[in-house]
Amino acid sequence: MAKLTEEQRRQRAAARARQKALAAEQADRQDNERRERWAREGMRLTWEEVLAGEPCRGCGEPMHDSLGDWPPLMKLSEEQRREHDAAEARFKEKHPNCKSSRWSYSGSRVTHCSSCCPPPPLSPHTLRKLADFCATLPSKEERKKDFDTWNLTLTCDHVAQHIQHREHDHVSTRVVDCPECGGERRGVVQSVRVGPAYSDDAIQAERAVADEERLAGELAAAQEKLRREERKAESTRRRIEEMQKQLKPES
C-alpha cells in the first residue's frame, strides 16, 4: 500500500474532524428535541411530587424505592443476585435501544434511563448550597482578565467566537449556536485560540501581573527541584568515589 502524503493525511484528519462534529451536532439536536418534548408533555417532576411518591413520567418506575443502594456485585447474596438480575432484565425490556447512560437516587435500587426519563429535580438543600457557592465567586468584571477568545469553525463553514478561561488549552464545547445561521446549533470542526477576550488596558495590565506571578512561582518550583536533584547527584557522586577507593588495589 502506497504511503500517504502529508497533504493526504491532513485531508483525512480534516474529514474525521468534520464527521465527529456532524455526529455531535446530531446528538445535540436529539437532546434538544427530547428536552422540548419533556417540557411540552409536562414530564418533569417537581420536588414536592418526588416527595409525594409520584413515579417517573418517562418509564413509570418509582423515583425512589427506599431499599438502599445495591451492594457491590461480588458481595450480592443469592437472593439479591436474583433481584438484581430481574431488575436488569426489566430495565433492558423497557429500554432496548436507548444506548444511553443511567441515573438513580442515592439509597434507591431503581435505575432510570437518561434518554427516556427526565432528570430529577434538585432538592431545596442542594439549591441553597449552589446559591451559596455562586455568591462566593468573583464578579464577571473581576474575571475578565482570565478569559481568552477562540475562533470556532463550524460544520456550516461559518466561524463563531467562543470565550473561555485561559487555562484551558483546548475547546471542549462540541456544539454552539451559529450567529450566521439564525442561531442554529452547529458542530465544532476546528478551534483556534485568538487571544485575550477583553482588551481594556487595566484588565491587560492586571493579567500581565497575574501571568508574571504565575511564571515566577513556576520558576521558583523548577529551581527548587533542580537544587534537590543536584544535591542527590552530589551524594551519588561521593558514594561512587567511596566505592572506587574501596575497590582500588593497595600499592
Buried (B, 14 or more C-beta within 10 A) or exposed (E): EEEEEEEEEEEEEEEEBBEBBBEBBEEBBEBEEBBEEBEEEEBBBEBEBBEEEEEBBBBEBBBBBEEEEBEEEEEBEEEBEEBBEEBEEBBEEBBEEBEEEEEBBEEBBBBBBBBBBBEBBEEEEEEEEEEEEEEEEEEEEEEBBBBBBBBBBBBBEBBBEBEBEBEEEEBEEBBBEBEEBEEBBBBBBBBEBEEBBBEEEEBBEBBEEEEEEEEEEEEEEEEEEEEEEEEEEEEEEEEEEEEEEEEEEEE
